[in-house]
Amino acid sequence: MTTGHCPHGEFDLLTGCEKCMAERKGTGDAPPTIASTAAEPLFSPDSNAWRTGDEEVRTVEPEPETALTLRPGEDIEAHSYFDEATKLLEYAEARVIKTLEDAKAATDDLSIISRLKKAMESKRKEKLAPHEAEVKAIRDTYNYLMAPVLEAEKITKTKQTAFLQEQERIRREQEEINRKRLEAAQAEMDLKGELSEPVNLVEVQQAPERIKSDLGASGMVDHWVFQVDDFAQVPDTYKVIDSVTLGQIAKKFHDTKPVPGIKFINQPYLATRLK
C-alpha cells in the first residue's frame, strides 16, 4: 500500500484520508491533493521490490484506458519488463559516475538489470517451452517417417557410385593398355625401322558421366577436399590456432604455464553479483 501523510496521520493514497474529505465537503473547498512519487516506480522481478524517488504532492487524475497491442509471445507481465527496461536505459544514458555514491547507485541498477534479465529470459523460455516440445515431436515423427526413403537413397547411391567408378576404372585400364602397346611399337620402330606386326589397340569404352532416364539424371560431381601429408611443410598461413585448448589453459593457469609463441593476458570485465 502506498501511503501519504496529513494532519490526521497516515492514509492510503488510493482512497485518501476520510477525515480530510469529510472536512472538505463541509467547507465546500476543492478536493485535496495527495502525495505521490515524482519518478515512476521501478520493479525488480525477483525480489518484488519497487524503487521510488523523493515524494512530491500532485493531484491524481484517472488515466484513460487504451488497448495494448502485444507482440507474439508477449503478455502483460513481459510488457511490464520492457517498460522497466526502457526506464533503465534512460537512467543509463543520463548517468554520470564521478563519485563512490554514483558508483553505488550504478551497482544498484546493475543488480536490478540482472534480475530483470533473468525474469525476461525465464518468461521467454516459458513461452517457447510448449512450442519447442511440439517442434521436437514433429521432428522426431518425420525422422521416423523419412528413415526408409533416406536409407533407400543411401543404398541406391552407393550402388550407382560403385558402378560408375568401375566404368571409370575400366576406361583408365584400357587407355593404359593402349599407351603401353604404342610405347612398345615406338620402341620397335626406333630399333628396326619397321613394325613386325600392326599395333592392335583395344577399344576404349567411355565411362558415362551422367546416367539419363525418363524421370531424371544422375552422375558423379566433383567434390574436392584436402588431407595433410606433412604438417611440418604446411605454410604458417594455413595452420590454425587451437583457441579452445589455449583458452582453457589461460582460464586455469593464467600466465603461469608458458606456451611458445603465445602470450596470456588478463582482460578484466565488470560482473554483478546479486545478494
LOFI-748215 format. One record per residue: residue number from 0; x, y, z of N, C-alpha, C in turn. Coordinates in steps of 0.02 Angstrom, whole numbers, plus 50000, padded with zeros to 5 digits. Atoms other than C-alpha are relative to their C-alpha. Layout:
<sezas>
{seza NUM {X Y Z} {X Y Z} {X Y Z}}
...
</sezas>
This chain:
<sezas>
{seza 0 {50043 49941 50000} {50000 50000 50000} {50044 50062 50000}}
{seza 1 {49963 49937 50002} {50068 50173 49953} {49964 50050 50045}}
{seza 2 {50031 49958 49949} {50038 50296 50094} {50023 50072 49993}}
{seza 3 {49983 49929 49994} {50037 50484 50120} {49987 50023 50072}}
{seza 4 {50009 49973 49932} {50027 50597 50273} {49960 50065 49997}}
{seza 5 {50040 49939 49993} {49908 50734 50329} {49995 50016 50074}}
{seza 6 {50007 49984 49928} {49863 50820 50494} {49970 49944 50041}}
{seza 7 {50032 50055 49963} {49762 50664 50540} {50044 49939 50005}}
{seza 8 {49955 50057 49998} {49910 50548 50515} {50010 49970 49931}}
{seza 9 {49985 50036 50063} {49949 50417 50381} {49936 49976 49967}}
{seza 10 {50060 50024 50035} {49823 50370 50245} {50021 49967 49934}}
{seza 11 {49990 50035 50064} {49809 50263 50088} {49991 50050 49943}}
{seza 12 {50003 49952 50055} {49848 50367 49933} {49943 49985 49951}}
{seza 13 {50052 50018 50049} {49721 50272 49829} {49930 50021 50024}}
{seza 14 {50068 49984 49975} {49573 50308 49943} {49996 50069 50032}}
{seza 15 {50000 49935 49968} {49627 50469 50029} {49982 49997 50074}}
{seza 16 {50017 49996 49929} {49601 50525 50208} {49925 50016 50008}}
{seza 17 {50073 49990 49993} {49417 50506 50255} {49984 50063 50040}}
{seza 18 {50014 49941 49959} {49427 50643 50388} {50010 50064 49961}}
{seza 19 {49988 49941 50041} {49505 50768 50268} {49945 50010 49949}}
{seza 20 {50052 49996 50051} {49375 50726 50136} {49935 50025 50030}}
{seza 21 {50061 49978 49966} {49235 50749 50261} {50004 50074 50016}}
{seza 22 {49992 49929 49984} {49305 50918 50315} {49992 50042 49937}}
{seza 23 {50005 49962 50062} {49320 50974 50135} {49928 50005 49977}}
{seza 24 {50071 49998 50019} {49140 50926 50100} {49962 50051 50041}}
{seza 25 {50036 49954 49956} {49085 51028 50249} {50015 50073 49982}}
{seza 26 {49981 49931 50014} {49179 51185 50192} {49990 50018 49927}}
{seza 27 {50010 49987 50071} {49148 51165 50005} {50064 50013 49963}}
{seza 28 {49937 49990 50035} {49333 51176 49963} {50011 49946 49948}}
{seza 29 {49983 50049 50052} {49412 51084 49818} {50028 49937 50032}}
{seza 30 {49974 50063 49973} {49463 50903 49842} {50074 50006 50014}}
{seza 31 {49931 49994 49980} {49632 50877 49924} {50048 49970 49949}}
{seza 32 {49948 50033 50039} {49795 50837 49834} {50033 49948 50045}}
{seza 33 {49970 50054 49961} {49887 50680 49886} {50072 49990 49979}}
{seza 34 {49929 50010 50013} {50068 50628 49896} {50010 49943 49951}}
{seza 35 {49982 50052 50047} {50145 50528 49756} {50073 50008 49983}}
{seza 36 {49929 49997 50016} {50317 50491 49689} {50010 50038 49936}}
{seza 37 {49985 49962 50060} {50399 50603 49562} {50021 49954 49944}}
{seza 38 {49978 50046 50052} {50478 50458 49469} {49956 49939 49999}}
{seza 39 {50038 50062 50005} {50390 50305 49404} {50035 49945 50039}}
{seza 40 {49968 50053 49962} {50420 50152 49514} {50037 49951 49955}}
{seza 41 {49961 50048 50039} {50550 50026 49455} {49995 49932 50035}}
{seza 42 {50014 50065 49970} {50507 49843 49483} {50058 49952 49991}}
{seza 43 {49950 50052 50004} {50632 49708 49524} {49964 49933 50002}}
{seza 44 {50041 50060 50004} {50553 49543 49466} {50014 49947 50052}}
{seza 45 {49984 50054 49953} {50648 49426 49584} {49980 50018 50071}}
{seza 46 {50011 49982 49930} {50632 49524 49745} {49933 50033 50013}}
{seza 47 {50064 49965 49994} {50463 49605 49709} {50009 50068 50034}}
{seza 48 {49985 49936 49968} {50545 49769 49764} {49990 50056 49951}}
{seza 49 {50010 49940 50042} {50500 49941 49696} {50047 50054 50024}}
{seza 50 {49957 49943 49983} {50623 50085 49690} {49962 50064 49985}}
{seza 51 {50036 49938 50010} {50547 50257 49712} {50045 50059 50016}}
{seza 52 {49961 49940 49988} {50615 50433 49714} {49971 50041 50057}}
{seza 53 {50026 49957 49948} {50578 50582 49827} {49926 50013 49988}}
{seza 54 {50071 49990 50006} {50394 50612 49863} {49983 50073 49987}}
{seza 55 {50025 49933 50012} {50301 50764 49799} {49924 49998 50003}}
{seza 56 {50073 49997 49996} {50120 50822 49805} {49972 50017 49931}}
{seza 57 {50034 49985 50064} {50013 50813 49649} {49930 49971 50002}}
{seza 58 {50069 50024 50004} {49833 50782 49603} {49998 49937 49956}}
{seza 59 {50006 50062 50038} {49794 50605 49545} {49939 50004 49955}}
{seza 60 {50054 50000 50048} {49692 50600 49387} {49996 49932 49966}}
{seza 61 {50006 50065 50032} {49623 50441 49311} {50027 50002 49929}}
{seza 62 {49973 50004 50067} {49717 50387 49154} {49950 49965 49954}}
{seza 63 {50047 50033 50046} {49613 50343 49001} {50024 49930 49983}}
{seza 64 {49983 50069 50016} {49608 50158 48962} {50011 49993 49925}}
{seza 65 {49984 50011 50070} {49691 50111 48798} {50016 49926 49989}}
{seza 66 {49986 50070 50016} {49704 49942 48712} {50075 49992 49988}}
{seza 67 {49929 50013 50006} {49878 49868 48722} {50011 49946 49948}}
{seza 68 {49984 50049 50053} {49943 49782 48565} {50062 49962 50020}}
{seza 69 {49944 50042 49978} {50054 49637 48614} {50030 49963 49941}}
{seza 70 {49964 50037 50052} {50185 49554 48505} {49992 49925 50012}}
{seza 71 {50005 50073 49991} {50189 49365 48476} {50039 49976 50061}}
{seza 72 {49968 50026 49940} {50228 49278 48640} {50003 50049 50058}}
{seza 73 {49997 49949 49947} {50211 49438 48740} {49935 50000 50040}}
{seza 74 {50058 49991 49958} {50094 49459 48887} {50010 50063 50042}}
{seza 75 {49996 49939 49961} {50060 49598 49011} {50063 50002 50043}}
{seza 76 {49941 50002 49957} {50198 49540 49127} {50063 50013 49959}}
{seza 77 {49941 49989 50042} {50326 49533 48987} {50004 50072 49976}}
{seza 78 {50001 49930 50022} {50271 49704 48926} {50023 50046 50057}}
{seza 79 {49978 49959 49944} {50297 49774 49100} {50076 49996 50008}}
{seza 80 {49928 50006 49998} {50475 49706 49096} {50032 50048 49949}}
{seza 81 {49974 49955 50052} {50502 49801 48934} {49996 50073 50022}}
{seza 82 {50007 49931 49976} {50435 49961 49011} {50054 50017 50051}}
{seza 83 {49949 49988 49950} {50554 49944 49159} {50069 50003 49967}}
{seza 84 {49935 49999 50034} {50699 49905 49041} {50010 50067 49964}}
{seza 85 {49996 49935 50034} {50659 50065 48945} {50021 50055 50049}}
{seza 86 {49980 49951 49949} {50672 50165 49106} {50074 49991 50019}}
{seza 87 {49931 50013 49983} {50836 50081 49148} {50047 50027 49946}}
{seza 88 {49960 49973 50056} {50901 50129 48976} {50006 50075 50005}}
{seza 89 {49999 49927 49992} {50853 50310 49007} {50047 50020 50056}}
{seza 90 {49956 49986 49944} {50942 50307 49175} {50073 49991 49978}}
{seza 91 {49932 50015 50021} {51097 50228 49095} {50028 50055 49954}}
{seza 92 {49977 49949 50046} {51106 50358 48957} {50014 50067 50035}}
{seza 93 {49992 49937 49964} {51090 50502 49080} {50051 49995 50057}}
{seza 94 {49958 50010 49940} {51205 50427 49213} {50069 50030 49991}}
{seza 95 {49931 49976 49995} {51368 50511 49263} {50029 49969 50063}}
{seza 96 {49969 50032 49943} {51484 50413 49378} {50067 50035 50015}}
{seza 97 {49940 49963 49981} {51611 50525 49465} {50019 49990 50073}}
{seza 98 {49987 50011 49929} {51595 50477 49648} {49983 49929 50018}}
{seza 99 {50015 50067 49975} {51583 50320 49752} {49925 49990 50006}}
{seza 100 {50072 50004 49994} {51400 50359 49785} {49968 49988 49931}}
{seza 101 {50025 50011 50068} {51371 50370 49597} {50011 49927 49980}}
{seza 102 {49984 50070 50017} {51456 50200 49578} {49954 49952 50037}}
{seza 103 {50046 50043 49962} {51346 50126 49715} {49930 50000 49968}}
{seza 104 {50065 49996 50033} {51189 50189 49627} {50001 49960 49935}}
{seza 105 {49993 50039 50061} {51253 50112 49465} {49998 49926 50016}}
{seza 106 {50001 50071 49980} {51281 49947 49557} {49929 49978 50016}}
{seza 107 {50070 50016 49987} {51101 49953 49619} {49963 49986 49934}}
{seza 108 {50033 50009 50064} {51042 49974 49440} {50024 49937 49964}}
{seza 109 {49975 50062 50030} {51156 49835 49379} {49968 49939 50032}}
{seza 110 {50033 50055 49966} {51078 49721 49510} {49928 49993 49975}}
{seza 111 {50069 50001 50026} {50903 49770 49452} {50000 49973 49928}}
{seza 112 {49995 50023 50069} {50957 49742 49272} {50010 49925 49997}}
{seza 113 {49988 50072 49998} {51021 49568 49315} {49937 49962 50016}}
{seza 114 {50064 50033 49982} {50857 49521 49398} {49951 50004 49941}}
{seza 115 {50047 49991 50055} {50759 49592 49252} {50018 49955 49941}}
{seza 116 {49977 50044 50054} {50865 49497 49126} {49979 49928 50014}}
{seza 117 {50018 50068 49982} {50834 49334 49220} {49924 49990 49993}}
{seza 118 {50073 50005 50004} {50647 49369 49230} {49978 49997 49927}}
{seza 119 {50019 50000 50071} {50637 49407 49043} {50020 49935 49966}}
{seza 120 {49978 50063 50028} {50739 49253 48998} {49955 49943 50023}}
{seza 121 {50045 50050 49974} {50628 49147 49110} {49933 50002 49964}}
{seza 122 {50063 49992 50037} {50473 49218 49025} {50007 49974 49929}}
{seza 123 {49989 50024 50069} {50548 49183 48853} {49999 49924 49997}}
{seza 124 {49998 50073 49999} {50584 49002 48899} {49930 49972 50014}}
{seza 125 {50068 50022 49983} {50410 48985 48974} {49955 50001 49937}}
{seza 126 {50041 49994 50059} {50330 49045 48812} {50021 49951 49945}}
{seza 127 {49974 50043 50054} {50443 48940 48699} {49993 49925 50016}}
{seza 128 {49999 50071 49980} {50435 48777 48800} {49949 49957 49964}}
{seza 129 {50049 50043 50034} {50270 48710 48731} {50012 49995 49925}}
{seza 130 {49987 50001 50072} {50318 48758 48553} {50061 49957 49985}}
{seza 131 {49941 50040 50011} {50490 48679 48569} {49984 49926 50008}}
{seza 132 {50020 50069 49991} {50410 48519 48633} {49963 49975 49938}}
{seza 133 {50038 50018 50060} {50292 48520 48484} {50047 49992 49940}}
{seza 134 {49951 50003 50055} {50435 48555 48362} {50040 49935 50005}}
{seza 135 {49962 50061 49992} {50536 48411 48436} {49959 49939 49982}}
{seza 136 {50043 50057 50015} {50388 48293 48423} {49991 49993 49924}}
{seza 137 {50007 50002 50073} {50362 48341 48240} {50064 49976 49967}}
{seza 138 {49935 50021 50029} {50548 48322 48203} {50011 49926 50010}}
{seza 139 {49992 50072 49987} {50552 48150 48285} {49954 49959 49955}}
{seza 140 {50047 50035 50043} {50398 48098 48187} {50027 49994 49929}}
{seza 141 {49977 50002 50070} {50473 48146 48020} {50067 49966 49993}}
{seza 142 {49939 50041 50001} {50641 48070 48065} {49982 49927 49991}}
{seza 143 {50024 50068 50006} {50545 47908 48084} {49970 49987 49931}}
{seza 144 {50034 50010 50064} {50438 47931 47929} {50048 50002 49941}}
{seza 145 {49954 49993 50056} {50586 47979 47820} {50056 49949 50000}}
{seza 146 {49945 50049 49995} {50702 47839 47879} {50003 49953 49940}}
{seza 147 {49996 50046 50058} {50653 47716 47738} {50024 50034 49936}}
{seza 148 {49981 49968 50063} {50671 47843 47598} {50073 50022 50002}}
{seza 149 {49930 49981 49995} {50838 47905 47664} {50046 49939 49993}}
{seza 150 {49960 50061 50005} {50903 47727 47680} {49999 49975 49927}}
{seza 151 {50004 50020 50071} {50840 47687 47503} {50046 50043 49958}}
{seza 152 {49956 49955 50037} {50931 47840 47438} {50073 49981 50011}}
{seza 153 {49931 50017 49983} {51091 47791 47529} {50023 49937 49964}}
{seza 154 {49981 50064 50031} {51091 47611 47463} {50006 50008 49924}}
{seza 155 {50000 49993 50073} {51047 47660 47284} {50060 50042 49977}}
{seza 156 {49944 49958 50018} {51178 47799 47279} {50066 49961 50006}}
{seza 157 {49939 50039 49991} {51311 47679 47346} {50011 49953 49942}}
{seza 158 {49994 50047 50056} {51275 47551 47211} {50011 50036 49934}}
{seza 159 {49991 49961 50061} {51262 47681 47073} {50071 50028 49996}}
{seza 160 {49931 49974 49998} {51427 47759 47128} {50050 49945 49984}}
{seza 161 {49955 50056 50013} {51512 47589 47128} {50000 49982 49926}}
{seza 162 {50005 50016 50072} {51450 47556 46950} {50040 50051 49959}}
{seza 163 {49967 49947 50038} {51512 47725 46884} {50075 49999 50011}}
{seza 164 {49928 50003 49986} {51680 47707 46972} {50032 49940 49965}}
{seza 165 {49974 50058 50035} {51702 47534 46896} {50007 50014 49925}}
{seza 166 {49995 49982 50071} {51665 47602 46722} {50060 50046 49988}}
{seza 167 {49942 49955 50006} {51795 47737 46750} {50065 49962 50007}}
{seza 168 {49940 50041 49991} {51922 47608 46810} {50014 49961 49936}}
{seza 169 {49991 50037 50063} {51894 47504 46652} {50027 50046 49945}}
{seza 170 {49976 49952 50051} {51918 47658 46541} {50074 50015 50010}}
{seza 171 {49931 49984 49987} {52081 47703 46626} {50046 49941 49983}}
{seza 172 {49960 50060 50013} {52144 47523 46612} {50008 49989 49925}}
{seza 173 {49996 50007 50073} {52102 47516 46426} {50048 50051 49970}}
{seza 174 {49955 49949 50024} {52192 47679 46396} {50073 49984 50017}}
{seza 175 {49932 50019 49980} {52344 47615 46493} {50026 49944 49955}}
{seza 176 {49979 50054 50045} {52349 47456 46385} {50021 50029 49932}}
{seza 177 {49983 49969 50064} {52346 47561 46227} {50064 50041 50004}}
{seza 178 {49939 49960 49992} {52481 47676 46295} {50062 49955 49998}}
{seza 179 {49944 50046 49999} {52596 47528 46330} {50013 49969 49931}}
{seza 180 {49991 50030 50067} {52565 47450 46157} {50030 50050 49952}}
{seza 181 {49972 49949 50043} {52600 47614 46071} {50074 50014 50018}}
{seza 182 {49931 49990 49977} {52758 47635 46175} {50045 49944 49975}}
{seza 183 {49961 50057 50025} {52816 47459 46127} {50010 50005 49924}}
{seza 184 {49995 49992 50072} {52779 47494 45944} {50051 50053 49981}}
{seza 185 {49952 49946 50013} {52878 47655 45950} {50072 49976 50013}}
{seza 186 {49933 50027 49986} {53025 47563 46029} {50023 49953 49943}}
{seza 187 {49983 50045 50056} {53020 47431 45889} {50018 50039 49938}}
{seza 188 {49986 49958 50058} {53015 47567 45757} {50069 50032 50007}}
{seza 189 {49935 49969 49989} {53165 47651 45836} {50057 49949 49990}}
{seza 190 {49949 50052 50005} {53258 47484 45839} {50007 49972 49929}}
{seza 191 {49999 50035 50065} {53211 47404 45671} {49982 50045 49941}}
{seza 192 {50022 49957 50054} {53139 47547 45574} {49933 49980 49971}}
{seza 193 {50066 50022 50023} {52981 47449 45545} {49968 49958 50055}}
{seza 194 {50037 50040 49952} {52845 47355 45640} {49993 49929 49974}}
{seza 195 {50008 50070 50020} {52839 47167 45638} {49927 49982 49992}}
{seza 196 {50072 50012 50005} {52651 47172 45659} {49964 50065 50018}}
{seza 197 {50036 49939 49985} {52518 47306 45666} {49984 50006 50075}}
{seza 198 {50018 49988 49930} {52478 47386 45834} {49926 49986 50009}}
{seza 199 {50070 50020 49987} {52321 47306 45900} {49974 50036 50062}}
{seza 200 {50026 49961 49944} {52238 47439 46008} {49931 49974 50021}}
{seza 201 {50066 50021 49975} {52091 47393 46119} {49952 50059 49995}}
{seza 202 {50051 49948 50003} {51929 47489 46103} {49988 50028 50071}}
{seza 203 {50010 49967 49934} {51913 47615 46244} {49926 50017 50007}}
{seza 204 {50070 49985 49986} {51739 47619 46318} {49996 50062 50046}}
{seza 205 {50006 49939 49960} {51700 47793 46379} {49951 49990 50058}}
{seza 206 {50043 50006 49941} {51632 47794 46555} {49947 50054 49998}}
{seza 207 {50054 49949 50002} {51463 47881 46563} {50008 50052 50056}}
{seza 208 {49996 49948 49949} {51473 48048 46651} {49933 50012 50034}}
{seza 209 {50067 49989 49973} {51287 48056 46676} {49953 49946 49973}}
{seza 210 {50049 50050 50018} {51151 47924 46676} {49932 50035 49993}}
{seza 211 {50064 49967 50013} {50993 47992 46596} {49944 49948 49995}}
{seza 212 {50059 50045 50004} {50822 47912 46615} {49939 50041 49984}}
{seza 213 {50062 49964 50015} {50642 47956 46582} {49981 50050 50054}}
{seza 214 {50020 49957 49943} {50624 48034 46754} {50054 50049 50022}}
{seza 215 {49949 49954 49975} {50791 48119 46780} {50069 49980 49976}}
{seza 216 {49931 50015 50017} {50979 48106 46775} {50041 49998 50064}}
{seza 217 {49955 50005 49943} {51118 48058 46895} {50071 49992 49974}}
{seza 218 {49931 50005 50021} {51306 48067 46887} {50046 50024 50055}}
{seza 219 {49951 49980 49951} {51466 48100 46981} {50015 50074 49993}}
{seza 220 {49984 49929 49998} {51501 48279 47033} {50064 50009 50040}}
{seza 221 {49936 49989 49965} {51675 48339 47082} {49988 50031 50068}}
{seza 222 {50003 49973 49932} {51697 48372 47267} {50070 49996 50030}}
{seza 223 {49931 50001 49979} {51875 48420 47309} {50006 50014 50075}}
{seza 224 {49986 49991 49929} {51937 48403 47488} {50076 49998 50009}}
{seza 225 {49928 50001 49989} {52109 48405 47570} {50017 49949 50054}}
{seza 226 {49973 50041 49946} {52216 48291 47677} {50072 50023 50012}}
{seza 227 {49933 49978 49982} {52376 48333 47769} {50049 49942 49994}}
{seza 228 {49948 50052 50008} {52527 48232 47712} {50059 50013 50046}}
{seza 229 {49944 49982 49957} {52663 48326 47810} {49986 50068 50031}}
{seza 230 {50020 49938 49967} {52608 48456 47937} {50058 50050 50004}}
{seza 231 {49941 49956 49993} {52786 48525 47955} {50010 50042 49938}}
{seza 232 {49991 49963 50062} {52784 48579 47773} {49941 50047 49984}}
{seza 233 {50058 49957 50013} {52616 48666 47784} {50019 50072 50018}}
{seza 234 {49985 49929 49985} {52637 48857 47772} {49963 50023 50062}}
{seza 235 {50030 49975 49938} {52601 48951 47933} {49931 50030 49988}}
{seza 236 {50064 49968 50016} {52457 49040 47846} {49942 49951 50008}}
{seza 237 {50054 50050 49998} {52359 48877 47844} {49997 49960 50064}}
{seza 238 {50002 50034 49935} {52397 48822 48021} {49955 50039 50047}}
{seza 239 {50052 49968 49959} {52250 48860 48136} {50017 49992 50074}}
{seza 240 {49989 50002 49928} {52272 48905 48320} {49944 49961 50035}}
{seza 241 {50051 50037 49961} {52183 48787 48441} {49975 50047 50056}}
{seza 242 {50024 49949 49953} {52086 48926 48527} {49965 49970 50060}}
{seza 243 {50035 50031 49944} {51984 48808 48636} {50049 49978 50054}}
{seza 244 {49950 50025 49952} {52134 48724 48716} {50038 50058 50033}}
{seza 245 {49963 49943 49972} {52229 48888 48736} {49956 50040 50048}}
{seza 246 {50046 49965 49955} {52075 48969 48814} {49994 49964 50066}}
{seza 247 {50004 50039 49938} {52064 48828 48941} {50064 50008 50041}}
{seza 248 {49937 49990 49965} {52249 48849 48984} {50000 50069 50033}}
{seza 249 {50001 49932 49972} {52226 49037 49008} {49954 50004 50061}}
{seza 250 {50048 49998 49945} {52075 49010 49119} {50026 49963 50062}}
{seza 251 {49979 50042 49943} {52156 48875 49227} {50068 50022 50028}}
{seza 252 {49931 49987 49977} {52341 48926 49234} {50019 50074 49996}}
{seza 253 {49985 49929 50010} {52330 49113 49193} {50063 50007 49958}}
{seza 254 {49938 49992 50039} {52507 49160 49139} {50057 49959 50029}}
{seza 255 {49948 50040 49966} {52599 49026 49239} {50021 49939 49959}}
{seza 256 {49982 50057 50042} {52605 48895 49100} {50019 50025 49931}}
{seza 257 {49977 49971 50064} {52712 48960 48955} {49985 49954 49940}}
{seza 258 {50008 50035 50064} {52670 48910 48777} {50039 50041 49948}}
{seza 259 {49960 49962 50048} {52798 48959 48644} {49957 50036 49948}}
{seza 260 {50036 49961 50050} {52733 49098 48535} {49934 50027 50024}}
{seza 261 {50065 49979 49973} {52582 49129 48647} {50011 50043 50062}}
{seza 262 {49998 49958 49941} {52558 49270 48773} {49931 50001 50032}}
{seza 263 {50063 50000 49964} {52423 49254 48905} {49992 50067 50036}}
{seza 264 {50013 49934 49971} {52347 49420 48958} {49934 49999 50037}}
{seza 265 {50061 49994 49960} {52214 49469 49084} {49959 50059 49973}}
{seza 266 {50046 49948 50024} {52064 49567 49017} {49938 50000 50045}}
{seza 267 {50056 50000 49952} {51951 49600 49170} {49937 50030 49970}}
{seza 268 {50064 49972 50020} {51767 49634 49142} {49957 50010 50063}}
{seza 269 {50041 49984 49943} {51634 49704 49257} {49945 49947 50008}}
{seza 270 {50051 50049 49985} {51523 49573 49340} {49957 50024 50058}}
{seza 271 {50046 49981 49947} {51371 49596 49452} {49974 49937 50035}}
{seza 272 {50024 50056 49960} {51327 49475 49593} {49941 50023 50042}}
{seza 273 {50060 49982 49963} {51154 49480 49669} {50003 49973 50071}}
{seza 274 {50004 50023 49931} {51125 49467 49856} {49938 49957 50010}}
</sezas>
